[in-house]
Amino acid sequence: MRVNVNGTFLEYDTFGNPDQAPLLLISGLNTPMTRWTQQFCEQLVSSGFYVVRYNNRDTGLSEHFDRHKPVGLLRLLFARMWSFKLNLPYTMNEMVKDGIDLLDKLNIQKAHIVGRSMGGVIAQLMASGYSERVISLTTIMSTTGNRRLPKPSIQVMRLILKKAPHPKKNLEGYLQHRIKYTKAIGSTRYPTRNEDIRERIIDDLSHSGFNPGGGKRQLAALIQAGDIRIATRKITCPTLVLHGDCDPLVPLVCGLDIHKNIKHSKMCVVEDMGHSLHDHFFDTIVREIRLLKDAAEQSCDQSDVLALQKA
């Protein structure tokens, strides 16, 4: 399904009963909503949620901004080093507004928010800037953008910097590059099978085509957002920080920094998890999100009691 929001259009779908607790899933950098797999979404439904997942702008079948040429990598690096502003087609704040407007279109007043990687940055900004719309916040494998935090491993950086072949010119070369990258950032103990990665990438290509510029534009928006700790410290809703202990792309310290900057947040370190949601970890992640939901609902009930007592 598609919906017009915030001057663009987004692709989304839903799982479960709208009468259940609404939960919005926000994807990571250049990551289609289907990476929140159907199995994962159905487990959330079984835990009492009405699940909404969507493609960020410039991803999947949401609007692509190909009319805007991506900023070059070197310029992005200089912008981060020297903190100067770039002329970008959109910012993180606009991506935050996309999610809020989607909730409006679905007549959802408040929701549990779950964001992974870049989606976790969007989720933090959402919980900070639109606190009245957020029941609880869960970040998965995300960061505050603190410059002092460690960078990706050397192996991962080499693969990020290496240009992938164009799939229309060299499909096999492109698939091999993506398989290497996916394996490099994932769990070493619970690796995703090459065949499964291959099938997933081919499905992405057939579903929404090849859009490398989208990831570059999203990355530019993420880099320009910079250090968001000032916003993160304003978050007051019940918060869960989930992070794998062997994440080579966004190291565990990055998740610990979110936890450090949100009072009363809960930190959950997932043993052997890298920078991907392998189905081995679904039970743990869904259980923790359900416990956060229960705690948030209990907190709301107590607030209602206090309000009645004051009245």
HUMO-V139285 format. One record per helix or strand. SS is the DSSP state (H for helix, E for strand). FROM is the first residue (numbers start at 1). TO is the last residue. If there is no record, write none. Layout:
<<SS;FROM;TO> <SS;FROM;TO>>
//
This chain:
<<E;2;5> <E;8;15> <E;21;26> <H;33;35> <H;38;46> <E;49;54> <H;73;82> <H;92;105> <E;111;116> <H;118;129> <H;131;133> <E;134;140> <H;154;161> <H;171;185> <H;194;208> <H;212;225> <H;229;232> <E;238;244> <H;252;261> <E;266;270> <H;279;310>>
//
